[in-house]
Amino acid sequence: MLDALTAQIREKVGHDTGLGAVVKFVVDGAGVIAVDATQVPNIVSNADPEAACTVKLSADTMKSILAGETNAMMAFMMGKIKVEGNMGLAANIVKIL
């Protein structure tokens, strides 16, 4: 499951998200997906680096957001997504979801 989610994030990130920081998604029960946007092309991996912003969510929530079935901001407001770190950066993460 983590491999499929990582591949979807990698596809959405493309060459450069323009975020200019490291963002980490902690997927409950599955693992970590990290987006290193400090370099171009951006690197998407399952490493667990220090990150400017960490997003915690369930695998089901991530799948639903990536499929376009759930709005990321609504999921955040409903408590399905927890964010630690740079909240300004978190608002821009929607670009890669």
Backbone torsions as a table, in degrees:
resi	resn	phi	psi	omega
1	MET	NA	-44.1	-179.2
2	LEU	-61.0	-38.3	179.3
3	ASP	-61.3	-42.2	-179.5
4	ALA	-66.3	-43.0	178.3
5	LEU	-64.9	-40.5	178.4
6	THR	-61.9	-43.0	179.2
7	ALA	-62.4	-39.9	179.0
8	GLN	-65.9	-42.6	177.8
9	ILE	-63.8	-43.6	179.4
10	ARG	-58.0	-42.4	179.6
11	GLU	-64.8	-42.6	-179.2
12	LYS	-69.9	-34.6	-179.8
13	VAL	-66.5	-42.5	-178.8
14	GLY	65.6	-140.6	-175.8
15	HIS	-80.6	-42.7	-175.0
16	ASP	-156.2	120.2	178.9
17	THR	-80.0	-21.0	-175.4
18	GLY	79.8	6.3	-178.4
19	LEU	-72.4	-35.3	178.2
20	GLY	67.8	23.7	-178.5
21	ALA	-151.8	172.1	175.5
22	VAL	-95.5	127.7	178.9
23	VAL	-121.2	139.3	-177.3
24	LYS	-127.0	133.3	173.8
25	PHE	-106.6	121.6	176.2
26	VAL	-102.8	109.7	-175.5
27	VAL	-97.8	113.9	-177.0
28	ASP	-48.9	125.8	175.2
29	GLY	74.4	-2.5	-177.3
30	ALA	-117.3	-43.1	-178.9
31	GLY	139.6	-153.8	-173.4
32	VAL	-120.0	140.0	170.4
33	ILE	-121.9	119.1	-178.5
34	ALA	-110.8	138.8	175.3
35	VAL	-117.5	111.5	177.8
36	ASP	-96.3	98.2	-178.3
37	ALA	-99.9	19.7	176.8
38	THR	-84.4	-9.0	178.4
39	GLN	-134.5	155.2	179.9
40	VAL	-119.8	126.4	2.9
41	PRO	-71.7	151.1	177.5
42	ASN	-62.6	149.0	-179.6
43	ILE	-112.3	127.5	176.6
44	VAL	-111.5	125.4	-177.6
45	SER	-147.6	-179.9	176.2
46	ASN	-106.5	22.0	175.3
47	ALA	-70.7	168.6	-180.0
48	ASP	-124.0	71.0	-175.4
49	PRO	-82.4	169.9	167.2
50	GLU	-65.8	139.9	-176.4
51	ALA	-133.7	148.0	176.1
52	ALA	-70.3	-26.9	-178.8
53	CYS	-146.2	130.9	177.6
54	THR	-118.9	127.8	-179.5
55	VAL	-111.8	124.4	179.5
56	LYS	-111.4	130.2	-179.3
57	LEU	-160.0	166.8	178.1
58	SER	-82.6	160.8	177.4
59	ALA	-62.2	-39.3	179.7
60	ASP	-63.4	-41.3	178.7
61	THR	-65.0	-43.3	179.6
62	MET	-63.2	-44.1	178.7
63	LYS	-59.7	-43.1	-178.7
64	SER	-65.1	-40.4	178.5
65	ILE	-67.2	-46.5	-179.4
66	LEU	-64.0	-29.7	178.9
67	ALA	-81.2	-6.2	-179.5
68	GLY	81.6	11.2	-178.7
69	GLU	-85.4	-23.7	-178.2
70	THR	-129.1	137.1	176.2
71	ASN	-81.4	128.5	-176.4
72	ALA	-60.6	-40.3	-179.8
73	MET	-66.1	-38.8	178.1
74	MET	-66.9	-40.1	178.5
75	ALA	-62.2	-38.9	177.3
76	PHE	-63.3	-46.8	-179.0
77	MET	-64.9	-28.6	179.7
78	MET	-86.1	-0.9	178.0
79	GLY	83.9	10.1	179.9
80	LYS	-82.1	-13.9	178.1
81	ILE	-127.0	131.5	175.4
82	LYS	-112.3	138.2	-178.8
83	VAL	-123.1	133.9	175.2
84	GLU	-123.1	140.5	177.4
85	GLY	101.4	-144.4	-173.0
86	ASN	-68.4	104.2	-178.1
87	MET	-69.6	-31.3	176.5
88	GLY	-62.8	-40.6	177.2
89	LEU	-67.3	-37.8	-180.0
90	ALA	-58.3	-37.7	179.6
91	ALA	-63.9	-28.6	-179.7
92	ASN	-86.4	-10.6	-179.9
93	ILE	-64.8	-21.9	179.0
94	VAL	-53.6	-28.1	178.9
95	LYS	-57.8	-33.1	-175.6
96	ILE	-103.2	5.3	175.1
97	LEU	-108.7	NA	NA
